[in-house]
């Protein structure tokens, strides 16, 4: 079955998003997932679940910070252009 793909408009603010930093955060999260899997295999299920919950919240905060930084950078470039005109 084919699916329609709708175009997605990315706000200009995200043009300066630090994609490499975003990928690094995801890599760290994947390492934590591996650690949680090892904890679970060793029989420490509660610790594994606690690690996953804390890292998910942390990942959300860090990605939110990256988006906020991109917005601030966009605001600075935009205000800089307004003074020149």
Phi, psi and omega in degrees: 000134179269152179239142176283140176249122178268148178289145180244127178265124180263126179301147180302332182301330183273000178297333180258019180294134180283088183293324179294324176293323178295318178295320178299318178297321178292323177298317178298319179296320179295323176297320178294325176297319177297319179297319179295322178296318179295319177298319181294319179296323180284356176098007181257068185296319182297317180295322179297315180293322178295319178298315181297314181299315182292321181289326177297315179296319180296318180298317179299318178295317183292320178292320176300322178295319178299317179295318179297317179299321178296320179295319179295316179298320178296317179298322179293317180292324181291317180291329177294323179290324183295330180285329182285332185277000000 
